[in-house]
Amino acid sequence: MTNQLSKKADAPKLLSDPAARAARVAQLREDHIAPLTDFVQALRDRVGTTAAVPFFDPWDAGVKAEILFLLEAPGAKAVASGFVSRNNPDETAKNFFELNEDAAIPRSRTIIWNIVPWYIGNGERIRPAHSSDIAAGSKPLLELLSLLPNLRSVVLVGRKAERAAPRILEALPSIQLFRAPHPSPLFVNNRPGNRERILTVLRQVAASL
């Protein structure tokens, strides 16, 4: 489990290794993550086999989470690994991993999800989420919030995720909401200072704990 891992054991892009993915799958029935595994499996049953819905990462906090990071939609690497994870082998996940480390946000207090919980790409490239995608993802998001009794903060990562703010506040009026730019290489590497913009928000999240 996450709180038993040394910092040395956790690193970006770990899920490029098939053995690491298999080990993560073996943890899906651990107490902290099993309710979220059931949630994903039920969602898969509802939306059908054509919609790829990755699991929550057992190395995160599961139902004990105090911070929910809400992004746009899972990418191809998340579909390939089977997990929404900061350990996925892509540059966005790597940036997210390193930014959280720099902000000193304990992974053991967080989980990651997407406003559109299923893959909306063609296998090679993900398309932007449409309004209909976001509307369809709203019900699963509210169901997820009901499974997180310790939740204190939601970090809306990217402009599409920000559109979930009204629904979240309606369900949880006292929740702390933070808004951060998306940590994609396209944004982070676009101009000097963009990485620091994300880091500033994450430091505020850390200070709120």
Phi and psi in degrees as a GROMACS rama.xvg file:
@    title "Ramachandran Plot"
@    xaxis  label "Phi"
@    yaxis  label "Psi"
@TYPE xy
-57.4752  -45.7516  THR-2
-71.6966  -6.6218  ASN-3
-99.2937  -2.67063  GLN-4
-88.7409  140.869  LEU-5
-80.0261  155.035  SER-6
-58.5367  -32.4408  LYS-7
-64.9835  -31.4175  LYS-8
-74.3317  -25.5891  ALA-9
-98.0181  131.398  ASP-10
-158.396  158.484  ALA-11
-60.1439  149.649  PRO-12
65.6452  21.0779  LYS-13
-59.7511  -31.8717  LEU-14
-79.8977  10.0382  LEU-15
-72.8464  -16.6317  SER-16
-91.7617  120.522  ASP-17
-57.1904  -35.0253  PRO-18
-65.7799  -37.6662  ALA-19
-66.3469  -39.3062  ALA-20
-65.399  -42.4494  ARG-21
-63.7781  -38.3597  ALA-22
-65.4033  -38.1562  ALA-23
-66.1466  -40.9987  ARG-24
-59.6669  -39.4055  VAL-25
-65.2268  -16.1758  ALA-26
-93.9492  -1.66683  GLN-27
-65.9262  -16.1843  LEU-28
-101.925  8.56545  ARG-29
-64.3443  152.165  GLU-30
-54.0952  -41.3727  ASP-31
-72.9414  -21.0263  HIS-32
-113.251  -18.8894  ILE-33
-55.3891  -43.206  ALA-34
-61.7304  -32.8584  PRO-35
-77.5416  -29.8445  LEU-36
-64.1508  -43.6308  THR-37
-62.695  -39.3944  ASP-38
-59.9476  -46.2965  PHE-39
-65.2463  -42.9538  VAL-40
-64.1448  -38.0645  GLN-41
-66.9875  -37.9143  ALA-42
-65.6506  -40.8898  LEU-43
-59.5738  -42.1466  ARG-44
-62.036  -37.3715  ASP-45
-71.8193  -44.3553  ARG-46
-89.5997  -13.9639  VAL-47
95.9174  165.322  GLY-48
-71.1819  -16.5399  THR-49
-77.0043  -14.4987  THR-50
-102.004  115.065  ALA-51
-84.891  115.875  ALA-52
-116.743  105.749  VAL-53
-69.5491  157.119  PRO-54
-76.1087  160.627  PHE-55
-70.2384  151.032  PHE-56
-81.8702  122.738  ASP-57
-63.6444  -15.949  PRO-58
-79.1013  -7.40824  TRP-59
-91.8061  -171.484  ASP-60
-82.0259  -14.8838  ALA-61
62.7456  -138.449  GLY-62
-72.2453  -6.7554  VAL-63
-88.4595  1.30128  LYS-64
-60.3918  139.547  ALA-65
-102.401  -20.9832  GLU-66
-126.527  127.824  ILE-67
-109.007  121.047  LEU-68
-92.2544  119.656  PHE-69
-111.432  114.81  LEU-70
-105.138  -163.939  LEU-71
-86.3353  -62.3218  GLU-72
-161.029  151.336  ALA-73
-66.9928  141.198  PRO-74
-91.8717  -178.228  GLY-75
-61.9576  -34.7386  ALA-76
-69.2181  -33.778  LYS-77
-66.8466  -39.3364  ALA-78
-63.9459  -42.1244  VAL-79
-66.5098  -40.8897  ALA-80
-78.9903  -27.9467  SER-81
89.6835  5.94549  GLY-82
-136.649  143.521  PHE-83
-84.2722  105.672  VAL-84
-149.648  145.295  SER-85
-72.7884  -6.74697  ARG-86
-96.7726  5.20012  ASN-87
-65.4575  150.648  ASN-88
-85.3118  61.8039  PRO-89
-142.102  164.379  ASP-90
-72.1853  -30.9286  GLU-91
-64.201  -46.8392  THR-92
-61.9872  -39.8251  ALA-93
-61.9637  -45.8546  LYS-94
-60.0696  -43.2626  ASN-95
-63.2219  -43.7733  PHE-96
-57.1382  -51.4268  PHE-97
-69.3007  -36.0006  GLU-98
-64.7193  -41.4713  LEU-99
-64.6672  -38.8407  ASN-100
-62.3898  -45.5996  GLU-101
-65.2218  -33.0903  ASP-102
-83.1005  -6.7152  ALA-103
60.7376  41.6497  ALA-104
-91.5159  118.673  ILE-105
-65.1916  123.555  PRO-106
-56.9641  -33.2369  ARG-107
-67.2606  -0.717863  SER-108
-117.985  10.8868  ARG-109
-130.028  158.501  THR-110
-138.106  165.502  ILE-111
-124.065  137.468  ILE-112
-146.937  175.525  TRP-113
-127.431  143.042  ASN-114
-61.8524  -31.0758  ILE-115
-110.382  107.349  VAL-116
-80.7184  -4.04025  PRO-117
-117.087  160.531  TRP-118
-69.3717  133.587  TYR-119
-122.046  30.3236  ILE-120
-107.366  -169.624  GLY-121
-113.837  15.7274  ASN-122
98.1505  -24.6445  GLY-123
-114.402  -35.348  GLU-124
-144.23  135.071  ARG-125
-83.5987  140.201  ILE-126
-93.9905  160.48  ARG-127
-63.4376  147.24  PRO-128
-70.9707  132.286  ALA-129
-90.6426  167.834  HIS-130
-57.6576  -37.6862  SER-131
-66.1815  -35.5482  SER-132
-63.9018  -45.6548  ASP-133
-65.632  -40.1581  ILE-134
-62.3142  -41.7445  ALA-135
-67.0591  -30.4262  ALA-136
-80.9511  -8.47856  GLY-137
-66.3916  -42.2886  SER-138
-63.5399  -49.5903  LYS-139
-58.4137  -35.2313  PRO-140
-62.768  -45.0492  LEU-141
-65.4509  -35.7793  LEU-142
-63.5379  -41.2683  GLU-143
-61.3791  -45.5691  LEU-144
-57.2838  -33.7325  LEU-145
-70.8692  -14.3736  SER-146
-95.1449  1.62916  LEU-147
-118.94  79.5751  LEU-148
-68.546  -20.7667  PRO-149
-97.4042  5.7756  ASN-150
-63.4975  129.779  LEU-151
-116.056  -30.924  ARG-152
-142.304  146.38  SER-153
-122.483  128.432  VAL-154
-106.113  112.797  VAL-155
-85.8046  111.252  LEU-156
-103.857  101.675  VAL-157
100.795  159.115  GLY-158
-65.7627  -36.6113  ARG-159
-65.9303  -40.9388  LYS-160
-63.44  -31.7692  ALA-161
-60.4718  -22.9074  GLU-162
-70.6703  -10.5914  ARG-163
-84.3239  -7.20961  ALA-164
-54.5377  -48.2593  ALA-165
-59.7278  -41.33  PRO-166
-65.123  -41.7905  ARG-167
-64.8643  -45.1158  ILE-168
-68.2097  -30.3204  LEU-169
-66.6774  -40.3352  GLU-170
-77.8713  -35.8911  ALA-171
-133.931  79.3978  LEU-172
-59.6552  -27.0702  PRO-173
-95.5544  4.1944  SER-174
-68.1519  146.865  ILE-175
-83.9028  126.691  GLN-176
-110.56  132.639  LEU-177
-122.498  149.264  PHE-178
-123.316  126.677  ARG-179
-132.273  146.994  ALA-180
-63.2757  158.216  PRO-181
-74.6323  136.577  HIS-182
-84.7359  31.7608  PRO-183
-69.0525  151.777  SER-184
-56.8963  -33.0802  PRO-185
-58.3871  -37.5122  LEU-186
-85.0494  -50.7064  PHE-187
-60.6297  -39.2585  VAL-188
-93.3126  2.68974  ASN-189
-71.1026  -40.3224  ASN-190
-155.846  152.539  ARG-191
-58.9522  137.963  PRO-192
99.805  -17.2487  GLY-193
-66.6019  -40.9963  ASN-194
-61.348  -40.698  ARG-195
-65.1727  -30.8469  GLU-196
-61.0261  -43.7749  ARG-197
-67.2012  -44.6965  ILE-198
-61.6855  -36.2385  LEU-199
-59.8469  -43.6294  THR-200
-65.4786  -43.9241  VAL-201
-65.807  -31.855  LEU-202
-66.6832  -35.1059  ARG-203
-65.0166  -39.6098  GLN-204
-62.0561  -45.9079  VAL-205
-59.3223  -41.1353  ALA-206
-68.5861  -21.2131  ALA-207
-81.4654  -12.7752  SER-208
